[in-house]
Amino acid sequence: MNSDASPHAEELIALCDRLLDGSLTTEERLRIETLVLEDEATRRLYVEYLQLHAHLQQQSARLSEAPLASVMSSLAPAPAKPRPTQWRFPRGLWKVAAAFVLGLGVAGASWFTLHRSASIAVLQEVEGARWESSTLPTEPGSPLPAGYLRLAEGLARLRFQDGAEVTLEGPAELEIIHRQLCRLHRGSLVAHVPDSAKG
């Protein structure tokens, strides 16, 4: 993740942290939208940061179910033989230990935060789209957690993790709630729901 390219990297990351822990205010949400809409590098950083957060949560959930000894043995290199007079902690193991501690910290997040911020759908493609103050990324290919998409005009196609596809026609406002639920507050959409997504 290259934060150097964005002139607002520190501010955006601080706001994203507040978004992910559920403490973001309405004014701060609008500030994120302004930063993301005004600068391509900041927009890219926003998407990369949310992807990284979702990936760490998925990995921490997987690691938290395994015994500590098996996790460490699968990640750590074979222990080096200590010298007769001095033993040093293997250099590569520092990175493994740091990553493991980070994973444990993320695993401590609440169930609600994990499921609210994880990717629910992907914005597949847009056509002639002009966005209003959406709380979600609007770049094609972006993963979408829970939040609002507000399309002023044009078309946008979303694909949910379970295979359902939704084509939104602006002006429209769609709230993504979880993997099997979204709510259209205004406008129109066409949905294709395969058998695997029904429920």
C-alpha distance (Angstrom), angle and dihedral (degrees) to the residues before:
residue distance angle dihedral
M1 . . .
N2 3.81 . .
S3 3.78 108.6 .
D4 3.82 93.4 165.1
A5 3.81 91.6 77.0
S6 3.81 93.3 61.9
P7 3.82 118.4 76.7
H8 3.83 89.7 -153.7
A9 3.83 98.3 43.2
E10 3.82 98.3 125.6
E11 3.79 94.0 46.0
L12 3.82 93.1 45.7
I13 3.81 93.7 49.1
A14 3.80 91.3 49.7
L15 3.81 90.2 50.2
C16 3.82 91.5 46.4
D17 3.80 90.1 52.7
R18 3.81 89.3 54.1
L19 3.82 90.2 46.8
L20 3.80 91.8 51.9
D21 3.80 94.8 47.3
G22 3.81 91.7 48.2
S23 3.83 97.5 -115.4
L24 3.83 98.7 108.7
T25 3.82 115.3 129.0
T26 3.80 124.9 -141.9
E27 3.82 90.8 -106.1
E28 3.79 91.5 50.8
R29 3.82 91.1 48.7
L30 3.82 89.1 54.0
R31 3.80 89.4 48.5
I32 3.82 90.9 54.9
E33 3.80 89.8 50.7
T34 3.81 91.3 50.2
L35 3.82 93.0 49.2
V36 3.80 93.3 46.6
L37 3.80 94.9 46.8
E38 3.82 95.4 46.5
D39 3.82 101.7 50.4
E40 3.81 131.7 38.6
A41 3.83 94.3 -154.1
T42 3.80 90.9 51.8
R43 3.81 90.1 47.4
R44 3.82 90.5 52.2
L45 3.82 91.0 47.9
Y46 3.83 90.1 51.0
V47 3.82 92.6 53.2
E48 3.82 93.2 43.9
Y49 3.81 92.5 48.4
L50 3.82 93.0 51.4
Q51 3.82 90.8 45.9
L52 3.81 90.5 50.7
H53 3.80 91.1 49.2
A54 3.82 92.5 50.0
H55 3.81 91.3 47.0
L56 3.82 92.8 50.6
Q57 3.79 90.9 49.6
Q58 3.80 92.0 51.1
Q59 3.80 91.5 48.4
S60 3.80 93.8 45.8
A61 3.80 90.7 50.8
R62 3.80 89.2 52.9
L63 3.81 93.7 46.1
S64 3.79 94.6 44.6
E65 3.81 90.8 63.0
A66 3.82 93.8 55.1
P67 3.82 125.1 78.6
L68 3.80 112.6 -97.5
A69 3.81 93.3 -121.4
S70 3.82 93.3 55.1
V71 3.83 92.2 47.4
M72 3.80 92.8 51.3
S73 3.80 93.4 44.6
S74 3.80 91.6 52.2
L75 3.80 93.8 48.6
A76 3.78 103.7 36.3
P77 3.81 122.8 80.8
A78 3.78 119.4 -123.2
P79 3.81 108.2 -71.6
A80 3.79 113.9 -99.2
K81 3.77 118.3 -122.8
P82 3.79 109.0 -103.9
R83 3.75 118.7 -120.3
P84 3.79 115.0 -111.8
T85 3.80 93.1 -112.8
Q86 3.83 103.4 28.7
W87 3.81 138.6 21.1
R88 3.79 123.1 -158.9
F89 3.77 129.5 -165.5
P90 3.86 105.5 -108.1
R91 3.79 109.9 -100.9
G92 3.81 95.6 -132.5
L93 3.80 92.0 50.9
W94 3.82 91.3 65.4
K95 3.81 89.3 66.9
V96 3.80 91.9 47.7
A97 3.81 91.3 49.2
A98 3.81 92.0 48.2
A99 3.81 91.9 49.0
F100 3.79 90.9 48.1
V101 3.81 92.9 50.5
L102 3.80 89.5 48.7
G103 3.79 89.7 50.0
L104 3.80 91.4 51.7
G105 3.80 90.4 50.5
V106 3.78 91.9 52.9
A107 3.82 90.6 45.3
G108 3.78 88.3 59.6
A109 3.81 91.2 65.5
S110 3.79 115.7 110.2
W111 3.82 122.8 -94.1
F112 3.79 90.0 -115.4
T113 3.79 94.1 55.7
L114 3.81 91.5 46.3
H115 3.77 94.5 54.4
R116 3.79 96.6 36.5
S117 3.80 95.1 54.9
A118 3.81 100.1 36.0
S119 3.78 118.2 102.2
I120 3.81 111.3 -85.6
A121 3.79 99.7 170.6
V122 3.80 141.9 -3.2
L123 3.80 126.1 -122.9
Q124 3.81 96.8 -125.9
E125 3.81 102.6 -176.2
V126 3.78 144.0 -23.7
E127 3.78 133.0 -150.6
G128 3.81 122.2 -160.3
A129 3.78 88.5 -21.5
R130 3.79 123.3 173.9
W131 3.79 113.5 -178.8
E132 3.78 131.3 -150.0
S133 3.82 123.8 -157.5
S134 3.81 97.9 -41.7
T135 3.80 118.9 173.8
L136 3.81 91.2 -146.7
P137 3.82 134.3 67.3
T138 3.81 113.9 -84.7
E139 3.81 100.4 -164.1
P140 3.84 114.7 112.3
G141 3.79 109.8 -103.8
S142 3.81 93.7 29.1
P143 3.81 118.9 139.4
L144 3.80 111.5 -122.6
P145 3.81 123.7 -145.4
A146 3.82 121.9 -173.9
G147 3.81 113.0 -51.6
Y148 3.81 145.0 86.3
L149 3.80 132.4 -54.1
R150 3.80 113.6 -163.2
L151 3.81 112.7 -170.9
A152 3.82 114.5 -170.8
E153 3.81 93.9 -172.4
G154 3.79 141.6 -17.1
L155 3.79 131.4 40.4
A156 3.82 132.5 -62.3
R157 3.80 127.4 -174.8
L158 3.81 121.8 -154.6
R159 3.79 128.4 -171.3
F160 3.79 118.3 -156.7
Q161 3.81 122.9 -146.0
D162 3.82 91.4 -108.1
G163 3.83 92.2 56.5
A164 3.82 100.3 -98.7
E165 3.82 114.9 137.6
V166 3.79 126.9 -153.9
T167 3.81 125.7 -169.0
L168 3.79 111.5 -160.4
E169 3.82 121.5 -158.3
G170 3.80 118.1 -157.4
P171 2.89 140.7 -88.6
A172 3.78 85.7 52.8
E173 3.79 143.0 122.2
L174 3.81 120.7 -148.1
E175 3.79 125.3 -174.6
I176 3.81 115.2 -154.9
I177 3.80 107.6 -152.3
H178 3.81 106.6 166.8
R179 3.81 141.0 -33.1
Q180 3.78 94.1 -68.5
L181 3.79 102.2 29.1
C182 3.78 135.9 64.1
R183 3.80 129.0 154.8
L184 3.82 127.6 -143.8
H185 3.81 107.3 -145.1
R186 3.82 94.7 179.2
G187 3.78 140.1 -8.2
S188 3.79 128.2 30.1
L189 3.78 139.1 -68.7
V190 3.78 141.1 179.0
A191 3.79 117.5 -137.8
H192 3.80 130.1 -162.2
V193 3.81 109.6 -163.1
P194 3.83 115.9 -176.6
D195 3.81 120.7 -156.8
S196 3.81 90.5 -98.8
A197 3.82 90.0 61.5
K198 3.78 98.9 47.3
G199 3.77 117.5 108.1
